[in-house]
Amino acid sequence: MRLTIIGSAGSFANPSSAASCYLVEHDGTRIVLDLGNGALGPLAAVADLRALDAVLLSHLHADHCMDLTGLYVARKYHRDGPPRVRLPVHGPADTARRIADAYRTSPGESVEGLDGIYRFVDHTPDPVRIGPFTITVARVAHPVPAYAIRVEAAGTSLVYSGDTGPTPALVELARRADVALFEASFAVGERDTPDLHMTGVQAGEHAQAAGVGRLVLTHLVSWNDPMATLADGRSAFDGEVALATPGMVVEL
């Protein structure tokens, strides 16, 4: 299984990174975890947008889902015509309406054909198979319905936290995963808002408690020092820790 970081910026795209987006590949199947603003161009540089097999959304904040509107255009209006098979989009309940509302150019306009490009699937507690991947989600701590996502294939596993404050649910989902892709938005000592985001230390603590193999810190906001975030993660986790950077490839 291969993970490619498409965008790792927290809350909004910045000059060096798109917002959250991660490409996961195995045995010819390609899935995307989140598709935040600014991510579609970098994703197109490494993957055929018409050949994706699924998109999985952690939650419906713009920095995690908004480029689904651009992907809709890329698939529907391609010179070769739209793909014959609708693209599965797994996400929280109401994902279809959220994306339709985002795509409309005026309040009364319908989005005829949106369902012809995407097939929206609500997250459930039960594991889901997508090609060689087994996908399991868990509700985490955020102001809107938000999910961490575990991806397994060929005996390897990746857990993506999405956006979350500290929560035992993330530890349970990440048990003995090979790679933990955990958000680390807050700086230590910053004013803490409960159930919103984690610090590098908290990400490290969750990874340590889960017994994961490697920790990759992501959702890095532009006003924090990334080297301080990295040091914070290393202070709480005994294994390898890295910062998610666009173009970074992690082989599992």
Residue pairs with C-beta under 8 A, 6 or more apart in sequence:
1 24
1 25
1 26
1 151
1 153
1 154
1 156
1 158
1 251
1 252
2 24
2 25
2 26
2 249
2 250
2 251
2 252
3 22
3 23
3 24
3 158
3 179
3 181
3 249
3 250
3 252
4 22
4 23
4 24
4 25
4 46
4 247
4 248
4 249
4 250
5 22
5 216
5 218
5 244
5 245
5 246
5 247
5 248
5 249
5 250
6 18
6 21
6 22
6 23
6 32
6 39
6 42
6 43
6 46
6 246
7 13
7 17
7 18
7 19
7 20
7 21
7 36
7 38
7 39
7 42
7 246
8 17
8 20
8 218
8 219
8 220
8 243
8 244
8 245
8 246
9 16
9 17
9 18
9 19
9 20
9 36
9 38
9 63
9 219
9 220
9 221
9 222
10 19
10 20
10 63
10 183
10 185
10 197
10 218
10 219
10 220
10 221
10 222
11 19
11 63
11 185
11 219
11 221
12 19
12 37
12 63
12 222
13 19
13 36
13 37
13 38
13 39
13 63
14 222
16 246
17 38
17 220
17 245
17 246
18 36
18 37
18 38
18 39
18 41
18 42
18 246
19 36
19 37
19 38
19 39
19 62
19 63
19 64
19 66
20 33
20 34
20 36
20 39
20 58
20 63
20 64
20 218
20 219
21 32
21 33
21 34
21 35
21 36
21 39
21 42
21 43
21 67
22 32
22 33
22 34
22 160
22 181
23 30
23 31
23 32
23 33
23 43
23 46
23 47
24 30
24 31
24 32
24 33
24 133
24 151
24 158
25 31
26 131
26 132
26 133
26 153
26 154
27 131
27 132
27 153
27 154
28 131
29 53
29 130
29 131
29 132
29 133
30 47
30 51
30 52
30 53
31 52
31 53
31 54
31 55
31 56
31 130
31 131
31 133
31 151
32 43
32 52
32 54
32 55
32 56
33 56
33 58
33 149
33 151
33 160
34 56
34 57
34 58
34 64
34 65
34 160
34 162
35 43
35 55
35 57
35 64
35 65
35 66
35 67
35 68
35 71
36 62
36 63
36 64
36 65
36 66
36 67
37 62
37 63
37 66
37 67
38 67
39 67
40 49
40 67
40 70
40 71
40 74
42 246
42 247
43 49
43 67
44 74
49 71
49 74
49 75
50 74
50 75
50 78
50 80
50 83
52 87
53 87
53 88
53 130
53 131
54 87
54 88
54 89
54 90
54 130
55 68
55 71
55 87
55 88
55 89
55 90
56 89
56 90
56 91
56 135
56 149
57 64
57 65
57 68
57 89
57 90
57 91
57 92
57 95
58 64
58 146
58 147
58 148
58 149
58 160
58 161
58 162
58 163
59 65
59 91
59 92
59 142
59 144
59 145
59 146
59 147
59 162
59 163
60 91
60 92
60 94
60 95
60 98
60 144
60 145
61 144
61 163
62 102
64 162
64 163
65 91
65 95
65 98
65 99
65 102
66 102
68 89
68 99
68 102
68 118
69 99
69 102
69 103
71 87
72 99
72 103
72 114
72 117
72 118
75 82
75 83
75 87
75 117
76 82
76 113
76 116
76 117
82 116
82 117
83 117
86 115
86 116
86 117
86 118
86 119
87 117
87 118
87 119
88 118
88 119
88 121
88 130
89 95
89 99
89 118
89 119
89 120
89 121
90 121
90 122
90 123
90 128
90 135
91 120
91 121
91 122
91 123
92 122
92 123
92 144
92 145
92 146
92 147
93 122
93 123
93 145
95 120
95 122
96 114
96 115
96 118
96 120
99 114
99 118
100 111
100 114
103 111
103 114
104 110
104 111
121 128
123 137
123 147
124 137
125 137
127 134
127 135
127 136
128 134
128 135
128 136
129 135
132 153
132 154
133 151
133 152
133 153
134 151
134 152
134 153
135 149
135 150
135 151
135 152
136 149
136 150
136 152
136 173
137 147
137 148
137 149
137 150
137 173
138 147
138 148
138 150
138 169
138 170
138 172
138 173
139 145
139 146
139 147
139 169
140 146
140 147
140 148
140 161
140 162
140 163
140 164
140 165
140 167
140 169
140 170
141 164
141 165
141 166
141 167
141 169
141 194
141 195
141 196
142 162
142 163
142 164
142 165
142 195
142 196
143 195
143 196
146 162
146 163
146 164
147 162
148 159
148 160
148 161
148 162
148 164
148 169
148 170
148 173
148 174
149 159
149 160
149 162
150 157
150 158
150 159
150 160
150 173
150 174
150 177
151 157
151 158
151 159
151 160
152 158
156 178
156 252
157 176
157 177
157 178
157 179
157 252
158 177
158 178
158 179
158 180
158 181
158 252
159 170
159 173
159 174
159 177
159 179
159 180
159 181
159 182
159 210
159 212
160 181
161 170
161 180
161 181
161 182
161 183
161 198
161 203
161 206
162 183
163 183
163 185
163 196
163 197
163 219
164 170
164 183
164 195
164 197
164 198
165 193
165 194
165 195
165 196
165 197
165 198
166 198
166 202
166 205
166 206
167 195
170 182
170 206
170 210
171 206
171 209
171 210
172 210
174 180
174 206
174 207
174 210
174 212
175 210
175 211
176 210
176 211
176 212
177 210
177 212
177 213
178 212
178 213
178 214
178 252
179 212
179 213
179 214
179 215
179 216
179 250
179 252
180 203
180 206
180 207
180 210
180 212
180 214
180 215
180 216
181 216
181 218
181 244
182 198
182 203
182 206
182 207
182 215
182 216
182 217
182 218
183 197
183 198
183 203
183 217
183 218
183 219
184 197
184 198
184 199
184 200
184 202
184 203
184 217
184 218
184 219
184 220
184 229
184 232
184 233
185 196
185 197
185 198
185 199
185 219
185 220
185 221
185 224
186 192
186 196
186 197
186 198
186 199
186 202
186 224
187 199
187 224
187 225
187 228
187 229
187 232
188 199
188 200
188 201
188 228
188 232
190 199
190 224
197 219
198 206
199 229
199 232
200 217
200 228
200 229
200 230
200 231
200 232
200 233
200 235
200 236
201 232
201 233
201 235
201 236
202 236
203 215
203 217
203 233
203 236
203 237
204 215
204 232
204 233
204 234
204 235
204 236
204 237
204 241
205 236
205 237
207 215
207 233
207 236
207 237
207 239
208 236
208 237
208 238
212 239
213 239
213 240
214 239
214 240
214 241
214 242
214 250
215 233
215 237
215 239
215 240
215 241
215 242
216 241
216 242
216 243
216 244
216 248
216 250
217 229
217 230
217 233
217 241
217 242
217 243
217 244
218 243
218 244
220 226
220 229
220 243
220 244
226 243
229 243
230 241
230 242
230 243
233 241
234 241
242 248
